[in-house]
Amino acid sequence: MNFLKSSEGGFPKADVFHEQTGPDTILKKHVGPPKYQAIAIQFDPLMPKPLFEWIADTLAMSSVRKNGAIITAVSNHVEKNRLQFNNALITEFGIPTCEASSQEPGNLNLKVAPEFTTFLPEKGSILSTVGAKSKAWLSSNFRLTIPGLDCRKISKIDALTCKQSVRQNAVGEKRNPQLEPARLEYPNLVIYISEQFAGTFYAWFQDMVVKGNVDEKNERPGTRELLD
């Protein structure tokens, strides 16, 4: 798929435990149950609708488990192998740093935690591409809007990553525990603006922080947009 830039992780691993079995000094080693690494991907903001909806549902605290696969192909789109994942939950979604002076391309970041994965050998099938190759999004193409504040001279916004923790729920005699969504954490929004253009921000700061008017009526919504 043309929107996908990179992917890593997802493979199983196991801890090694040591046990003293006798009077000698040699420790017996045991392999513990499998653990499955998170899958991290980077992708273009122009993403397929199902991925967009999965992220949106997660941020709306309506977590949905998904099955899927990371497919590796050779240059002529013939499938080489695939890492199939099952019952995955999104654990991180990140928007990169936006900076007005930058000419660097930017990608969104996503981490998912699967309950288990399976590595499958090549099938030799030819993969179809999804859509035309899009032009890279530049991290300088952004807009911040906060009602009542002058955001036209924002020079930079730090990267923002939302994180959802998951907990393991052992089910019967199953070797792989079921993953359940837990707390969703939103980071602070950090922006940079020249002092000469920061008047409306300073007035808001004076009212909320210095004067202590911190009730909900003085809080403000906002929108961070990535522009083509």
N, C-alpha and C positions, 0 to 999 in steps of 0.2 A: 504494500500500500504506500502511495507516494507521500502521505502525511507523516509517516513514521520515520524518525531520524536515527534513533538508536534504541537498543534494548539490552538489558543485562540481568542476571540473576535467575531465580526460579528453580534452581537445581536442588535436590535433596542433599542433606548432610546429616551426620550423627555425631554426638559427643562420645568420647571414649572414657569409660570409668575404670578406676583401679581398685583392686581388692586384694588384701593380704590373706592368702589361703593357707599359709602354714608358717613354720618357724623360719623358713629361709627368707632371704631379702628380695626375692623376685616377686613383683606384683603381677597378679593376673589382670589382664585387660578384657573389658567387656564393651561391646558396642551398644549404645543406647538406642532409643526409638528415633525414627527419622524426623528431621525438621526441614521445612521447605522455605528456602530463601524468598524474600520479597522480590517481585519483578519490577524493575524500574525502566521506564521508557521516556524518551524525549520525542516530542512531535510538534508539528506545525499548528498554529492556532486555527487554521482552516481544517477542522477535523470532521470525521463522519458523524452524522446525527446520532447513531446509537451510543458512541463514546461521549458526545456532549451530554446526552440525557443521563448517562450513568454518573457522570461527574455532578451534574445539576441535582440529581436525586440525592447523592451523598451529601452535598453541601446543604440541602434542605432537610437533613437528618432523616432521610428515608433510604437507608442503605439497601442496596440490591446486590445479591451474589451473582456472579457471571462466570460462565465457562468460556474458554477460548484457547488460542494457541499462538505461540511465537514461531513463525515459519521462516526457515533459512532457505534461500534459493541461490542457485548459481546465476551467472550473468544473463542466460537466456530464459530466465523465469521458470526453470525446472526445479521443483522442490527437492531440497537436499535432505532436510530433516525438520522435525517440529517438536517443540516443547508444549505439550498440552497441559493446561491448568484448569482446575475445577473449584467451584464454589469460592471464587476470589472476591474479596472486599477491598475497596479503595482505602488506603491508609494515608496517602499524601497527595495533595494537588498543589502545584507551585506555578506562579507567574514570575517570570524572570525580572531582573532589574530593568527599568525603563529609564533611558537617559537621552536628553534632547541632542547632545553632541555626538552620540554614538552612531557609527555606521555598521555595527555588528549585527548579524542576524540573531534572532531570539527564538527560543523554543519553550513550550510548556513542558512541565515535568509531572509525571504520575508514578505512584508506587501502589502496587496491589499485593495483598497477602493471600495466596492460595491455600486451601486446605491440603491439597496434594497436587503433584505434577507427575507427568509421565513423558519420558523421552522416547520418541518414535522414530525409527529409521526412515530413510528416503522411500518415497513412493514413485518418483519419476514423473509425477503429474505436472502439467504446465499450469502455472498460476496466472490468473487474470489480474490486470492492474485496475486500480480504482481511481477513475478520474484522470484528468490531465495533470502534469507536474506543475505545481503552483510556484510562484515567485516567493522567495524567502521573505518572511516578515522581519522588518528592521526594528530593533528595540527603541529607536528614536520616534517611532510612529505610535504615539499614545495621547490620551486626553484624560484628565481628571476633572470631575465636576462635583462640587459640594455647594448646595444652595446657600447663598448669602456670603460666599467667600470667592475672592478673585483668584482663580487657579490658572489664569492664562500664562503666567510666567514660571510655572513649575518646571524646574530643570531636571529633576531626577526623582524617581520613586524606587525605593529599595525592593528587592525581591520579596514576594509574599507567598508563604507556604502554609496551607491549611492541613492539619494533621488529625486523623482519627485513630485512636487507639483501639485495639481489638483484644479480646480475652479468649482464652481457650476453654472450651466446655467439653470435658470427657463424656462420651456417650457409650454406655455399655462396654462391650469388649472391643470396640473399634480401635484400631492402632493409631489412626489419625484423628485428633480431637476436632470438634466442630469449632469454627471461629465465629464469635459474636461481636458486633460493633459495640464500642463503649463510648467514651467521651470524645466530642469533636472540639478541637481547639483552633481558634482563629488568631493569627498574629496581629501585632500592631502595624498600622500603616505609617511608614516613615517617608516623609517627603522633604525635598530640598527646594528652597526658593530664596532669591536674593532679598536682602533686608529692605531694599527700597521698594519692593513690590509686596511686602509681607504685612501691610497695614491691617487688612481684614482678618488675617490669621492672628496677629498680635492682639487685636480687640477681642477676639473669641477666647484667646488664652487668658487675657486679663479678667474676662467675665467668669469663666469657668474655674480657672486655677487660682488666680490671685484673690478674687472676690468670693469664690466658693460656691458659685451657682451651678452645682453639678447635677441637678435633677434632670429627668429625661427630656423635659421640654427644651433644654439647651443643647441636647445632643443633636447631631446632624447626620443624615444619610449621605451617601456619595456613590459615584460611579467611576470605575476605572475602565477605560475602553482601549482596546488594541485596534489600531487603524490600519487599513490597507494602504 
